[in-house]
Amino acid sequence: MKFLAVDVETANSDCGSICQVGIAAFENNSISDTWKTLVNPQEDFSSFNVSIHGINQDQVLAAPTFEDIFHIVEDRLKDQVVLHHTAFDKRALSRAAQKYDLELFHAKWLDTAKVVRRTWEKYSVRGYSLKNVARDLGISFNHHDALEDAIAAGKIMVHALKESGLHINDWLERADKPLKGYGHEGKVKRPGNLHGPLSGHKVVFTGSLSLSREEVAREAAARGCDVADSVTKATTLLVVGVQDLKRTRGARKSSKLRKAEALIDKGHSIAVLCEEDFLSLLRQC
């Protein structure tokens, strides 16, 4: 049984500003190969991101661009089972590819955060960050080094395979099934923290999210967002998850999204974000 794990670090709040890539290959539940490189994102570095991973502009001046290394990443990951902890890394690879007019290769992507939440009940709602789960499982690693994070994700997957008794191919299907006990449109209305960095924003969610509505709402409110159940003229952010055609009665867009677009056409300022971009925004605050 073979799978690979990938992780990236970024220079700023744009998830396509990749400045480091790490890939770890696993065969028969053991590391069989590793690869890591710094990347020149050809963008400015934010002090916040540098404080997280320690990589700065000077360190990547002589490094290859993402376009330069794309063929290496593709050769390693194309058509393989590829692990990533949360949606960020997959999204970052896609954004970086778009930046250079490259088409992201096909792979069997598997989010290990989803695996963790479905394997151990205590992580179903919270506590499933890479650092927290690795600590609980006794996995030592240097967090925010791309290769170290990739290896940690792979080792977490090994533990999950043993705990669940499922094959990696089973998890490719199971990971996208809903968590038990969480409704699709849970009532999440709540006021935001008046002192939070996003205070003044009013956010609404639509579609199926990879996290529970309760959890995303709690994180948004902690950072200042007022969370509402419906789109109004006061809405400033609409976070769009996967649209369920059964719930939208066959329409490609939910009623919330259609209403937001109508208000935008009338001049109201509403930012429409995918879940990955919204979570990235929360991480930067």
C-alpha positions as CSV (number, residue, x, y, z in Angstrom):
1,M,0.0,0.0,0.0
2,K,1.5,3.3,-1.1
3,F,0.4,6.9,-0.5
4,L,2.1,10.3,-0.4
5,A,1.7,13.4,1.9
6,V,2.2,17.0,0.8
7,D,2.5,20.2,2.7
8,V,3.3,23.8,1.7
9,E,4.2,27.0,3.5
10,T,3.2,30.4,2.0
11,A,4.7,33.9,2.0
12,N,1.6,35.8,2.7
13,S,-2.2,35.6,3.0
14,D,-2.5,34.6,-0.7
15,C,-2.5,30.8,-0.5
16,G,-0.8,30.6,-3.9
17,S,2.3,32.3,-2.6
18,I,4.1,29.0,-1.9
19,C,7.6,29.4,-0.5
20,Q,8.3,25.8,0.5
21,V,7.0,22.4,-0.5
22,G,7.5,19.1,1.2
23,I,6.5,15.6,0.0
24,A,6.8,12.3,1.9
25,A,6.1,8.9,0.3
26,F,4.9,6.0,2.5
27,E,4.9,2.3,1.5
28,N,3.6,-0.4,3.8
29,N,3.1,2.3,6.5
30,S,6.7,3.4,6.5
31,I,8.5,6.4,5.0
32,S,10.0,5.3,1.7
33,D,11.1,8.7,0.2
34,T,11.1,12.4,1.0
35,W,11.6,15.6,-1.0
36,K,11.7,19.3,0.0
37,T,12.5,22.6,-1.6
38,L,12.3,26.3,-0.9
39,V,10.3,28.2,-3.5
40,N,10.6,31.8,-4.7
41,P,7.0,32.9,-4.7
42,Q,7.9,36.1,-6.5
43,E,5.8,37.9,-4.0
44,D,6.3,39.9,-0.8
45,F,6.5,38.1,2.5
46,S,4.2,39.1,5.4
47,S,5.7,39.4,8.8
48,F,2.9,37.2,10.2
49,N,3.7,34.3,7.9
50,V,7.5,34.7,8.5
51,S,6.8,34.5,12.2
52,I,5.0,31.2,11.7
53,H,7.5,29.3,9.5
54,G,10.7,31.4,9.7
55,I,11.2,31.6,5.9
56,N,12.0,35.1,4.6
57,Q,12.5,36.9,1.3
58,D,16.3,36.6,1.4
59,Q,16.2,32.8,1.9
60,V,14.3,32.2,-1.3
61,L,16.0,34.7,-3.7
62,A,18.0,31.9,-5.4
63,A,15.3,29.3,-5.0
64,P,13.3,28.0,-8.0
65,T,9.8,29.4,-8.7
66,F,6.8,27.2,-8.5
67,E,6.8,27.0,-12.3
68,D,10.3,25.6,-12.2
69,I,9.5,22.8,-9.8
70,F,6.0,22.0,-11.0
71,H,7.1,19.1,-13.1
72,I,8.8,17.5,-10.1
73,V,5.7,17.9,-7.9
74,E,3.6,16.5,-10.8
75,D,5.9,13.5,-11.4
76,R,5.7,12.6,-7.7
77,L,2.0,13.2,-7.1
78,K,0.1,12.6,-10.3
79,D,-2.5,9.9,-10.1
80,Q,-1.4,8.9,-6.6
81,V,-3.2,8.9,-3.3
82,V,-2.1,12.3,-1.9
83,L,-2.7,13.3,1.7
84,H,-3.0,16.9,2.9
85,H,-4.1,18.0,6.4
86,T,-7.1,20.4,5.9
87,A,-7.9,21.8,2.5
88,F,-5.3,24.5,2.5
89,D,-2.4,22.7,0.9
90,K,-4.5,21.4,-2.0
91,R,-6.0,24.8,-2.5
92,A,-2.5,26.4,-2.4
93,L,-1.1,24.0,-5.1
94,S,-4.1,24.8,-7.3
95,R,-3.7,28.6,-6.8
96,A,0.0,28.5,-7.5
97,A,-0.6,26.5,-10.7
98,Q,-3.2,29.0,-11.9
99,K,-0.7,31.8,-11.2
100,Y,1.6,30.4,-13.8
101,D,-1.1,29.2,-16.2
102,L,-0.5,25.6,-15.4
103,E,-3.1,22.9,-15.1
104,L,-3.1,21.0,-11.8
105,F,-2.6,17.3,-12.2
106,H,-5.1,14.7,-11.2
107,A,-4.5,13.0,-7.9
108,K,-6.6,11.0,-5.4
109,W,-6.7,13.8,-2.7
110,L,-7.4,12.8,0.9
111,D,-7.8,15.3,3.7
112,T,-6.3,13.7,6.8
113,A,-8.2,16.2,9.0
114,K,-11.4,14.6,7.7
115,V,-10.0,11.2,8.4
116,V,-9.0,12.1,12.0
117,R,-12.5,13.6,12.7
118,R,-14.1,10.3,11.5
119,T,-11.7,7.9,13.3
120,W,-11.6,9.4,16.8
121,E,-14.8,10.8,18.2
122,K,-12.9,13.2,20.5
123,Y,-11.7,15.1,17.4
124,S,-15.1,15.2,15.6
125,V,-15.7,18.8,16.4
126,R,-12.5,20.3,17.6
127,G,-8.8,19.6,18.4
128,Y,-8.0,18.0,15.0
129,S,-5.1,20.4,14.1
130,L,-2.0,18.7,12.9
131,K,0.0,19.8,15.9
132,N,-2.6,18.6,18.4
133,V,-3.3,15.2,16.9
134,A,0.4,14.5,16.4
135,R,1.1,15.4,20.0
136,D,-1.7,13.0,21.2
137,L,-0.4,10.2,19.0
138,G,3.2,10.7,20.2
139,I,4.5,12.0,16.8
140,S,7.4,14.4,17.2
141,F,8.0,16.9,14.4
142,N,9.2,20.5,13.7
143,H,5.8,22.2,13.0
144,H,5.6,24.5,10.0
145,D,8.5,22.9,8.1
146,A,6.8,21.6,5.0
147,L,8.5,18.2,4.9
148,E,8.1,17.7,8.7
149,D,4.4,18.5,8.4
150,A,3.9,16.2,5.5
151,I,5.6,13.3,7.4
152,A,3.4,14.0,10.4
153,A,0.3,13.9,8.2
154,G,1.4,10.6,6.8
155,K,2.1,9.1,10.2
156,I,-1.3,10.3,11.5
157,M,-2.8,8.4,8.5
158,V,-0.9,5.3,9.5
159,H,-2.4,5.5,13.0
160,A,-5.9,6.1,11.5
161,L,-5.6,3.0,9.3
162,K,-4.7,0.8,12.2
163,E,-7.4,2.3,14.4
164,S,-10.2,2.1,11.9
165,G,-9.2,-1.1,10.2
166,L,-10.0,0.5,6.8
167,H,-7.8,0.5,3.7
168,I,-6.6,3.7,2.2
169,N,-9.0,3.2,-0.7
170,D,-11.9,3.0,1.8
171,W,-11.0,6.3,3.2
172,L,-11.1,8.0,-0.2
173,E,-14.8,7.4,-0.1
174,R,-15.5,7.6,3.7
175,A,-13.7,11.0,4.2
176,D,-16.3,12.9,2.2
177,K,-19.3,11.4,3.9
178,P,-21.1,13.5,6.5
179,L,-20.1,13.3,10.2
180,K,-22.8,11.6,12.3
181,G,-24.8,14.0,14.5
182,Y,-24.3,17.2,12.5
183,G,-27.1,18.7,10.5
184,H,-26.6,20.5,7.2
185,E,-28.1,23.8,8.1
186,G,-27.6,24.1,11.8
187,K,-28.7,27.3,13.5
188,V,-25.5,29.2,14.1
189,K,-26.6,32.8,14.6
190,R,-24.5,34.6,17.2
191,P,-22.9,38.0,17.8
192,G,-19.3,38.6,17.1
193,N,-16.5,39.7,19.5
194,L,-16.6,43.5,19.4
195,H,-12.8,43.6,19.8
196,G,-12.1,41.0,17.1
197,P,-10.1,41.9,14.0
198,L,-13.2,41.2,11.8
199,S,-15.6,43.2,13.9
200,G,-18.2,44.9,11.8
201,H,-18.5,42.0,9.3
202,K,-21.7,40.0,9.1
203,V,-21.2,36.5,7.7
204,V,-23.6,33.8,6.4
205,F,-22.9,30.2,5.4
206,T,-24.4,28.2,2.6
207,G,-23.8,24.7,1.3
208,S,-22.0,21.8,3.0
209,L,-18.8,22.7,4.7
210,S,-15.9,20.3,5.6
211,L,-16.2,21.5,9.2
212,S,-19.3,21.6,11.3
213,R,-21.3,24.9,11.0
214,E,-21.1,25.2,14.8
215,E,-17.3,25.2,14.7
216,V,-16.9,27.6,11.8
217,A,-19.4,30.0,13.4
218,R,-17.7,29.9,16.7
219,E,-14.3,30.7,15.1
220,A,-15.8,33.5,13.0
221,A,-17.6,35.1,16.0
222,A,-14.4,34.9,18.1
223,R,-12.7,37.0,15.4
224,G,-15.5,39.6,15.4
225,C,-18.0,38.4,12.7
226,D,-21.7,38.6,13.5
227,V,-23.0,35.2,12.3
228,A,-26.5,35.2,10.7
229,D,-28.7,32.6,9.2
230,S,-29.9,34.5,6.2
231,V,-28.6,37.0,3.6
232,T,-29.7,40.6,4.1
233,K,-28.5,44.0,3.0
234,A,-26.4,44.0,6.1
235,T,-24.4,40.9,5.1
236,T,-20.8,41.5,4.2
237,L,-19.5,37.9,3.8
238,L,-21.1,34.9,2.2
239,V,-19.1,31.6,2.7
240,V,-20.1,29.0,0.1
241,G,-19.6,25.3,0.6
242,V,-20.5,22.4,-1.7
243,Q,-24.0,22.9,-3.0
244,D,-26.4,20.0,-2.6
245,L,-28.7,19.9,-5.6
246,K,-31.4,18.1,-3.6
247,R,-31.5,20.9,-1.1
248,T,-31.4,23.6,-3.8
249,R,-34.2,21.8,-5.7
250,G,-32.0,21.2,-8.7
251,A,-30.6,24.8,-8.9
252,R,-26.8,25.1,-9.2
253,K,-26.9,27.9,-6.6
254,S,-28.5,28.1,-3.2
255,S,-31.2,30.7,-2.5
256,K,-28.7,32.5,-0.2
257,L,-26.1,32.7,-3.0
258,R,-28.7,33.9,-5.5
259,K,-30.0,36.6,-3.1
260,A,-26.4,37.7,-2.4
261,E,-25.7,38.1,-6.1
262,A,-28.9,40.1,-6.5
263,L,-27.9,42.4,-3.8
264,I,-24.4,42.8,-5.2
265,D,-26.0,43.7,-8.6
266,K,-27.8,46.5,-6.7
267,G,-24.6,47.9,-5.3
268,H,-24.3,46.2,-1.9
269,S,-20.9,45.2,-0.9
270,I,-20.9,41.4,-0.2
271,A,-17.8,39.3,-0.6
272,V,-18.5,35.7,-1.7
273,L,-15.8,33.3,-0.5
274,C,-15.2,29.6,-0.8
275,E,-14.7,27.8,2.5
276,E,-11.0,27.4,2.0
277,D,-10.5,31.2,1.5
278,F,-12.6,32.0,4.5
279,L,-10.7,29.6,6.8
280,S,-7.5,31.1,5.4
281,L,-8.8,34.6,6.3
282,L,-9.5,33.4,9.9
283,R,-6.0,31.9,10.2
284,Q,-4.5,35.3,9.3
285,C,-6.5,37.1,12.0
